Amino acid sequence: MNLGNWIGLFTILASIYILWQIRQLLLLVFTAMVIATTLNKLSRRLQGFRIKRPLAVLISVSLFILLIIIFFWVIVPPLAEQFQQLITIVPQGINKLNHWLNELRDQLPNQLKEQLPNIDINEVIPQLQPIFNNLINNAGAFVGNTFGIFISLLLILVLTIMMLADPISYRQGFIKLFPSFYRQRVNLILNSCEIGLGGWVIGSLFKMNVIALLSFISLSILKIPLSSAQAVLAGLLTLMPNIGLIISVIPPMAIALLDSPLKSTLVLLIYILIQQIESNILNPYLIARKVSLLPAITLISQVFFARFFGFLGLLLALPLTITCQVWIKELLITDILDNWQVKNFPPQR
């Protein structure tokens, strides 16, 4: 290779290294892009009522800020108190489960008892705790220590407003990074990304409310304490399919164990039923019509983004996967592989 090729290779490697070092910042920027895309759809709807663009953007941003204020001022304080109680009650339920398993083990025949492993839940949880701490700390190292939670939220809000105020300029700036002959095609790909992300956000918000409502009604009927906090937790964790269900079912099951194993089993069955409603009714009608993601791809993407980007990557796994899928489908498959023709291909034997 000549000197120019070496310089080009070094530039590419240096760019990859820099992007990797600021990956948490890029995730915050991507979060702002997702929010801006959603608010832009709302602004366009308002413009359909003959409202001028600046006023439509102002109304959209004001509604978004109002929702944030309501959430942190009205909803968070009582939920925070309930979550503090959950931290106290859940270990009691786990100890009750341990006691119940030991009693069940004592009733088994001696030969079968010797073959079964001696499982202590209190020993299993500390082994799983570093995994969750790793996920949280990877994101928290950036969000908590470098900028702070408030600064991170402020950065997302400012970037959202800036992108929403003049989306065309940012869009054209990104398109100019590509060769001139391909810029029109990039514009169409960005339209597909916008449709996919917008559909995911609207569908996810509706799905979160439905899951939270179903969980609250079910837990209230079973008279499970702190049902509102657990319902909100179940709704928020729907942003993490597969993993969210496993995490959200642990607190109500542990609390139900304080009453009886039967009630804990009923809680598990109810959450499984809610998960089936989500998978077979809500997802196909709310999200799959806009974006088609295979279950295996969804799970692999969650593991991948959680491994390399921490908890924030796990939270944004689906929108990141949607964006990557659109680019791979349009750029790699449609524009390159589908048009790849090899002349004089040797015949198959």
C-alpha positions in Angstrom: 0.0 0.0 0.0 1.1 3.5 -0.7 1.3 6.4 1.8 -2.3 7.6 1.0 -3.7 4.1 1.8 -1.9 3.9 5.1 -3.1 7.4 6.1 -6.7 6.4 5.1 -6.5 3.2 7.2 -5.0 5.0 10.2 -7.8 7.6 9.9 -10.5 4.9 9.9 -9.0 3.1 12.9 -8.6 6.4 14.8 -12.2 7.3 14.1 -13.4 3.9 15.3 -11.4 4.3 18.5 -12.8 7.8 19.2 -16.3 6.7 18.6 -15.8 3.8 21.0 -14.5 6.1 23.7 -17.6 8.4 23.4 -20.1 5.6 22.9 -22.1 6.6 26.0 -22.4 10.2 24.7 -23.5 8.8 21.3 -26.3 6.8 23.1 -27.5 10.0 24.7 -27.5 11.7 21.3 -29.4 8.7 19.9 -31.9 9.0 22.7 -32.4 12.7 21.8 -32.9 11.7 18.1 -35.6 9.1 19.1 -37.5 11.7 21.2 -37.1 14.4 18.5 -38.5 12.0 15.9 -41.5 11.4 18.1 -42.1 15.0 18.8 -41.6 15.9 15.1 -44.5 13.5 14.3 -46.6 15.3 16.8 -45.6 18.7 15.4 -46.6 17.5 11.9 -50.0 16.4 13.2 -50.5 19.8 14.8 -49.5 21.5 11.5 -52.3 19.6 9.9 -54.7 21.7 12.0 -53.2 24.8 10.3 -50.8 25.6 13.2 -47.5 27.1 12.1 -44.4 25.1 12.5 -42.8 27.2 15.3 -46.0 27.1 17.4 -46.4 23.4 16.8 -42.9 22.7 17.9 -43.4 24.9 21.0 -46.6 23.0 21.9 -44.9 19.6 21.4 -41.9 20.5 23.5 -44.1 22.0 26.2 -46.2 18.9 26.4 -43.0 16.8 26.7 -41.6 19.0 29.5 -45.0 19.0 31.3 -45.0 15.2 31.2 -41.5 15.0 32.7 -42.5 17.5 35.5 -45.7 15.6 36.3 -43.8 12.3 36.4 -41.0 13.5 38.7 -43.3 15.8 40.9 -46.5 13.8 41.2 -45.7 10.1 40.4 -42.1 9.6 41.5 -42.3 10.6 45.2 -45.0 8.1 46.2 -43.5 5.4 44.0 -40.0 6.0 45.6 -41.5 5.4 49.0 -43.2 2.2 47.8 -39.9 1.1 46.2 -38.1 1.6 49.5 -40.7 -0.7 51.1 -40.2 -3.2 48.4 -36.5 -3.3 49.2 -37.4 -4.3 52.7 -40.2 -6.7 52.0 -38.8 -8.7 49.0 -35.9 -10.2 51.1 -38.5 -11.4 53.6 -40.4 -13.2 50.8 -37.1 -14.8 49.5 -36.4 -16.1 53.0 -39.9 -17.5 53.2 -39.3 -19.2 49.8 -36.1 -20.7 51.3 -38.0 -22.0 54.3 -40.7 -23.4 52.1 -38.2 -25.2 49.9 -36.4 -26.7 52.9 -39.7 -28.0 54.3 -40.6 -29.5 50.9 -37.1 -31.1 50.7 -37.5 -32.7 54.2 -40.7 -34.4 53.1 -39.0 -36.2 50.2 -37.6 -39.7 50.5 -33.9 -39.9 51.6 -32.7 -41.5 48.4 -34.3 -38.7 46.3 -33.2 -36.0 48.8 -29.5 -37.1 48.4 -29.7 -36.7 44.6 -31.2 -33.2 44.7 -28.8 -30.3 44.9 -29.0 -28.2 48.1 -30.1 -24.8 46.7 -30.1 -21.7 48.9 -31.7 -18.7 47.2 -29.7 -16.3 49.4 -26.5 -17.8 47.9 -27.7 -17.6 44.3 -28.7 -13.9 44.5 -25.2 -12.6 45.4 -23.8 -14.5 42.4 -26.3 -12.8 40.1 -25.9 -9.4 41.7 -22.5 -8.6 40.0 -24.1 -9.1 36.6 -26.8 -6.5 37.3 -24.2 -4.2 38.9 -22.0 -4.5 35.8 -24.9 -3.5 33.6 -25.8 -0.5 35.8 -22.2 0.6 36.4 -21.3 0.6 32.7 -24.0 3.2 32.0 -23.7 4.8 35.5 -20.0 5.5 35.0 -21.0 8.0 32.3 -24.4 9.1 33.5 -23.6 9.3 37.2 -20.0 10.2 37.6 -19.1 12.3 34.5 -22.1 14.4 33.8 -24.6 13.5 36.5 -28.1 12.4 35.9 -29.5 15.9 35.8 -26.9 17.1 33.3 -27.5 14.0 31.1 -31.3 14.7 31.1 -30.6 18.3 30.4 -28.3 17.4 27.5 -31.0 15.1 26.0 -33.6 17.8 26.3 -31.4 20.5 24.7 -30.4 18.2 21.9 -34.0 17.2 21.3 -35.1 20.9 21.1 -32.2 21.8 18.7 -33.0 18.8 16.4 -36.7 19.5 16.5 -36.3 23.2 15.8 -34.4 22.7 12.5 -34.5 19.0 11.6 -33.9 19.6 7.9 -30.4 21.2 8.5 -29.2 18.3 10.7 -30.7 15.8 8.2 -28.9 17.4 5.2 -25.7 17.6 7.2 -25.8 13.9 7.7 -26.7 13.2 4.1 -23.7 15.2 2.9 -21.4 12.6 4.5 -22.3 10.3 1.7 -21.3 10.5 -2.0 -23.5 12.8 -4.1 -24.9 10.0 -6.3 -26.2 8.2 -3.1 -27.7 11.1 -1.1 -31.2 10.8 -2.5 -31.1 7.1 -1.5 -29.9 8.0 2.0 -32.8 10.4 2.4 -35.2 7.5 1.6 -33.4 5.3 4.2 -33.7 8.0 6.8 -37.5 8.2 6.1 -37.7 4.4 6.7 -35.8 4.8 10.0 -38.1 7.6 11.1 -41.2 5.5 10.3 -39.8 2.6 12.3 -38.7 4.6 15.3 -41.9 6.6 15.4 -44.0 3.4 15.3 -41.9 1.8 18.0 -42.2 4.8 20.3 -46.0 5.2 19.9 -46.5 1.4 20.2 -44.2 1.1 23.3 -45.9 4.0 25.1 -49.4 2.5 24.6 -48.1 -1.0 25.5 -46.5 0.3 28.7 -49.8 1.8 29.9 -51.7 -1.4 29.0 -49.2 -3.7 30.8 -49.1 -1.4 33.9 -52.9 -1.3 34.1 -53.2 -5.1 33.7 -50.6 -5.6 36.4 -52.2 -3.1 38.8 -55.6 -4.7 38.4 -54.3 -8.2 38.8 -52.2 -7.5 41.8 -55.0 -5.4 43.4 -57.4 -8.3 43.0 -54.9 -10.7 44.7 -54.4 -8.0 47.4 -50.6 -7.8 46.9 -49.1 -4.9 48.8 -47.4 -2.0 46.8 -49.3 -3.0 43.6 -49.0 0.5 42.1 -45.2 0.6 42.3 -44.9 -2.9 40.9 -47.3 -2.1 38.1 -45.2 0.9 37.1 -42.1 -1.3 37.2 -43.8 -3.9 35.0 -44.8 -1.2 32.5 -41.4 0.4 32.3 -39.6 -2.9 31.9 -41.7 -3.7 28.8 -39.0 -1.6 27.1 -36.8 -4.6 27.6 -38.7 -7.6 26.1 -37.9 -11.1 27.6 -35.6 -9.7 30.3 -38.1 -7.2 31.6 -40.7 -9.9 32.4 -38.3 -11.9 34.5 -37.2 -8.9 36.5 -40.7 -7.5 37.1 -42.2 -10.8 38.3 -39.7 -11.3 41.1 -40.9 -8.6 43.6 -44.6 -9.5 43.5 -43.9 -13.2 43.7 -41.6 -12.6 46.7 -44.2 -10.5 48.5 -46.9 -13.0 47.7 -44.8 -15.7 49.3 -45.3 -14.0 52.7 -48.9 -15.1 52.5 -48.7 -18.5 50.7 -46.9 -20.3 47.9 -50.3 -20.6 46.1 -50.6 -16.9 45.9 -47.1 -16.6 44.6 -47.9 -19.2 41.9 -51.0 -17.2 40.9 -48.8 -14.1 40.5 -46.5 -16.1 38.2 -49.4 -17.4 36.1 -50.9 -13.9 35.8 -47.6 -12.4 34.6 -47.2 -15.2 32.1 -50.7 -14.4 30.8 -49.9 -10.8 30.6 -46.7 -11.7 28.7 -48.8 -13.7 26.3 -51.1 -10.8 25.7 -48.1 -8.6 25.0 -46.5 -11.1 22.6 -49.6 -12.3 20.7 -51.9 -9.2 20.8 -50.0 -6.0 21.6 -46.8 -6.5 19.7 -48.3 -7.8 16.4 -50.8 -4.9 16.2 -48.7 -2.1 17.7 -45.1 -2.7 16.6 -44.8 -5.6 14.1 -46.9 -3.7 11.5 -44.3 -0.9 11.5 -41.1 -3.0 12.2 -40.6 -6.7 11.8 -38.1 -8.1 14.3 -37.6 -11.8 14.8 -37.6 -12.9 18.5 -34.1 -14.3 18.2 -32.8 -11.1 16.7 -34.4 -9.1 19.6 -32.8 -11.3 22.2 -29.4 -11.3 20.5 -29.5 -7.5 20.2 -30.3 -7.1 23.9 -27.4 -9.3 24.9 -25.0 -7.5 22.4 -25.9 -3.9 23.3 -26.0 -4.7 27.1 -22.6 -6.3 26.9 -20.9 -3.4 25.1 -23.0 -0.4 26.2 -24.3 -1.4 29.7 -27.8 -0.7 31.0 -28.4 2.2 28.7 -27.6 0.0 25.7 -30.0 -2.6 27.0 -32.7 0.0 27.4 -32.2 1.3 23.8 -31.6 -2.2 22.3 -34.8 -2.2 20.3 -34.6 1.2 18.7 -30.9 0.6 18.0 -31.8 -2.7 16.4 -34.6 -1.1 14.4 -32.2 1.5 13.0 -29.5 -1.0 12.2 -32.0 -3.4 10.6 -33.2 -0.6 8.2 -29.7 0.3 7.2 -28.6 -3.3 6.7 -31.7 -4.1 4.7 -31.6 -1.1 2.5 -27.9 -0.4 2.1 -26.3 -3.8 2.3 -28.9 -6.2 1.0 -31.0 -4.1 -1.4 -28.3 -1.8 -2.8 -25.3 -4.1 -2.8 -26.0 -7.8 -2.4 -29.2 -7.9 -4.5 -27.4 -6.1 -7.4 -24.1 -8.0 -7.1 -23.7 -9.8 -10.4 -20.6 -12.0 -11.2 -19.8 -12.6 -14.8 -18.5 -15.9 -16.0 -19.6 -17.6 -12.8 -18.4 -21.3 -13.1 -21.2 -23.8 -13.4 -22.1 -25.9 -10.5 -21.1 -29.6 -10.6 
